[in-house]
Every structure is written in C-alpha cells, then in structure tokens.
Amino acid sequence: MAQSRPIFYVSDGTGITAETIGHSLLTQFTGTDFATDRLPFVDSPDRARAAAAEIRASGVAHGVRPIVINTCVDPELKGLLAESGALILDVFEPFIAPLEAELGQQRESRVGQAHGMADFDTYHRRINAMNYALTHDDGISINYDEADVILVAVSRAGKTPTCVYLALHYGVRAANYPLTEEDLEHDRLPERLRAHRAKLFALTIDPVRLHQIRQERRPDSRYAKLETCKREVAAAESLFRAERIPVLSTTHTSIEEIASKVMTTLDIHRDMF
C-alpha cells in the first residue's frame, strides 16, 4: 500500500484560510491518502524553523515529500519553511502581483489579518448572531421578530449545525423550529410560524439516514425507529409542499452548501467572516 502523503496547513495566524483552501484543493484528488496537520501562529523565525523541522521529519517518516499549503506573508518565514524540502504552495502569491499592479500600491505584509478582530462592530455582530442561534435553538425561544432565517425540520435533520454555521461565518441571525408529532398531524404551519413565513426555509433528510442518526442518540427508542422516521419525514415534506416552503435535503449536502442555498433562496447578502 502506498504511503499517505503528509499535508501541512501553515499560517502566521489561525490557519483557517490555509486549511479551508487546502481542503478544497485536496478534494479534487480522491485517489490519494492524505495525512493532514495544521500549524498555526508560525509568526517568528524560531517557530518557522520548528515547523520546518516537523515537516521534514514527517517526510522522512512517511517516505514521501510533504506538501505545505502556506499563508505566511513574511518572506523570511516562507524561506525558512522552504528549508523543510516540502513542496510549498503559497496561497496568496499568485494574486499579489496582479493586485499590486491593478491597485497601484504595494501589499502590507501584516500577519493574522484574515481572521483578526480589526472591525469591532463586525465582530460583535458575529457574536450576537451566535448568541441568537443558541438561544433560539430547537424552539427554546419563539420570538422570531429579529430572525433573518428560521429553519424548519424534523428532529436531527441538520438545523442546529446550519444555524451555528450561518451565525459564525456570516453573522446571520438563524433560529430553528423542530416539528413535533403534534405539528405533523396538521397540514398547515404551526401558529407561531405563520407570521414569519418569508423567513422560513425547510430541511428534509432521507429516513434511513435519519434513523441512523437518531439511533446513535437514542438507541432502540421509538424516536429512532425507521418507521417513525419514515412517517415524520413524509408528513413534514407534505407540509412543506402544502405551504410552499423552500426545502433542501441534507442527506448528501454539506453545511456549507446548505447555508449557501438558504442565503441565496431567502436573498440574504452577507460577507463571509
């Protein structure tokens, strides 16, 4: 069996940008086994040397050249990382020269800018959105006046992680409402949701997948039975059709894709943090 290829996401900040871009790139190569690691806050020569040593040792252990997805902006740090012998893929490098030429100014090589807290208003909006998502999770609070979106679905269909993602990455005030058995007995929206129809977005899921998820949470319970899952999903989808609520299946859809679809459908325009 071929050795797995070591991949390092190296950054002078959190490493989130390097990891996000690197992961997107690696998904294009399904025939290779990758061993990934994130090295954040490589913001000094000593840390760069330590990172290079770790990368070099990994290459020896795996018997193959490591690959580094790098977002360090300091040329000295990049030079030290190159001493690891790894293939260095600089995320920013292809774009800097064209941008400098177009904008008529030189870049400022400041570390940690992509995920720094430079704009306090934006940061507080993000935190407030997160607090909103948590206090309006699974019907804990039913005051939806300030909501940007209300996700509606049966239990364990992916509402909470999507709400958290929307809040954390876009500052969207996302609430969610779990459809109960009582709600599903009627072919119409619960009373508390009717005034907020324009904010509603429905999620559904394959009953077999829902059964697997619920089985992990409450093994062998009535709640987790496949028959229960089939009945609830069918009733929920019937309700969504009757009320003409936009709906998306989460069965094979990532949180990122769900969030993008929700924002596009409800015409919510926000920059990603």
N, C-alpha and C positions, 0 to 999 in steps of 0.2 A: 504494500500500500504506500502511495506517495506521502511524503511528509507534508503536514499542513504548513501553509505559508504564514509567517508572523507579520501582522499588520499593526503599526503603531499610529495612533492619532496624537500628534504632538502639538502643543499650543502654549503660548505665553499667558493665556487666560484659562478659561474653564475647559476648553477642549470640545465644547458642544458643537461649534461650527465645523471643526475638522472631522468629528465623528459623524455628524449628520451628512456632510458631503461624501465622506469616505464610505459610509454605509450605502449611500445611493449608488456610488460607483461599483461597489463590490457585488451588489445585487445583479449586475449585468454579467457576472462570471459565476454561473451556477455549478460549473464542473470542478471548481477548486475549493479545497477545505481551508478556511482562514482561521487563524488564532489571533484574535484582536485584543488590543490593550490601549488604554488611554493614559497619556502622560500630560497632565495639566500643569499650569503655572511654571513652565520652563522659561523663566524670565531673567536668568542670570547666567554668566559663563559657567559657574560651578554646576548649576543644575543642568545646563546643556551638556556638559562633559559627562555627568552622571547618566543622563538619558542616553547619550551615545554609547556609553559602556553597556547599559542594559540592552539596548537594541543589538549591539554587536554580539553580546553573549547569547541572545535569543537566536540569532542567525546561526551561531555555532551549534547550539542545542538542537535546532531543527534541521540543520544541514542544508539550508537554503537561504538565499539573500532576503533579508526583511524588506518590507515596503513601509515608508513613512508618509502619512498624509499630514502635511505641516501647515500651520497657520502662524508660526512665529514671524514677526515682522522685522526683527533686528537682524541685519546681515551677518553680524558676528555670531549670533546664536545659530543661524542657519549653517554657517560654515563649520561650526563645531559639531552640529548634528550630522553633517556630511561625512565626518571622520568615522562614523559608525560603519561605513561601507554599504549602507542601505540605499535602495532607490528612493530618492527624495522627491515627492510630488508636492510642490508648493501651490496651495490653493489660490493665493492672491496673485502670484507672479504673472500669469498670462493677461491679467486685466489692468495692471498698474500702469504700464507704459501707454497703452491706448487712452486710458482715462486722463493721465497727466497731459497728454497731447491735446485731448479734446477740451479739457477744463482750463488749460493754460496755467497749471500750478503743480507743484511737487507734492507728493504724499507726505503726511506726517506719520512717522513710524512710532506710534504710541501703542503700547501693549494694552490688552484687555478691553478694547473699545467695543467689540461686537456685543458683549454681554455685560458691559459695565452699567452702573447706575448714574449715567450722566444727566438724565432728564428725570427729576424727582416727581413731576406731575404724572409722567407716563408710568413710572414705577408704582406710584400709589394707585393709579387706575388699575394696574395689573393686579395688585394685592387686593384691592377692593373687589375686583371681579372674582378672584379666587375665594374670598370670604363669602361672596354671594352664592357661588356654586355650592359651597359646603353647607351653608345654612338653608339652601333650597334643594337639597338632595333628597330624592325619594319622598317628596311630599312633606318634608319636615316643616317647611313654611309654605303657605299657599298664597302669599301676597306677591303676585306676579307683575305688579304695575311697572317695576323698574327692569324687568327682564328684557333682554334682547332676543332670546330664543327660549322656548320650552320644549324639551324633548319628551315625547310620549311613547311608551312601550311597555310590554310586559316585563316582569322582574327578570334581571340578569341578561338583558338584550344589549347592553353596552352603553346605557345612558350616562352613568356616573363618570367613567373614564373620558367620554367625549366631552362632557361638561367641564371637567377639570382641564382637559387639553385646550379647549376654546378659551377658558379664562387665563390660563398660564401663558399661552403663546399669542393670544390676540386681544386680551382684555375684554372679552365678550362676557356679559352677564348671562350665564346659562343656567336655567333651572331644569329640573326634570320631574316628571309625574309618572309614577308606576301605576299601570292599570290593574285594578283589583278584580277579583271574581265578580263582585257586585257591579263594577263598572261595565264588565264584559257581558253582563246579562242584558244590556240595552244596546240598541244600535244607534246610539247618539252619544255625543260628548258629555262627560261629567259637567255638571253645572258650573263648577269653579273654573273650567277651562273655556267656556263659551265666549266670555268677554275678551279672550286673548287669542282668538282663532288665528289672527295674522302672524302670531309668533310661534305657532305650533309646527313641529317637524316630527314625524313618526319614524321609529326604528322597528324593524322586524328581524327575525332570525329563523334559520331552519330548525324545526322542532327537535330533530335528532341532536343537533349541536347544543341546543338549549338544555336538553335532557342531560348531556354530558357535563355541562357547566353546573347545573343545579345539583347533579349527583355528587359532585365534588364538595359542594357547600352543605347539602343536607342529604347524605346517603340514604337511599331506600325510603325516602319520605313520599307522601302523596304529592307534595310540591314538586318533587323531582321526577315523578313517573312520566314515561314517554306519552301516555295517554293524556295526562294533564297538560303537558307541553303542547301537544298537537291541538287540543281543544282551545287553549288560551291563544295560541298564535293564529288559529283560524278565526276566532272571534275578533281578535284585535285587527287583523287585516280586513275583515268585513267592515268593522267600524271605520277604519281609515278610508276605505273606498266610499262608504256611505257619506262621510263628512268631507270627502275630497281633500284630505290632508296629505301633503307630500310625504313619501315614505321611501326608505332605503333599507336594504338588507345588510346586516352587519356580519353575516356568516363568513364571507371571504373578503371583507373590506377592512382596511387598516383605519386606525383612529384618525390619522392624517387625512385620509380620503373622505371619511365621514364628515369631519369638520369642514373640509373644503366644500363638500356638497351642500351642507347645511347653510354655510355663509353665502354661497352662490345662489341657492334657491330662495333664501329669505332676503337677498340683496343687502347683506351686511358687509360693509367695506372697512377693513381694519388692516393696518400694517402688522407684520409679524414681529414679535419682540426678539 
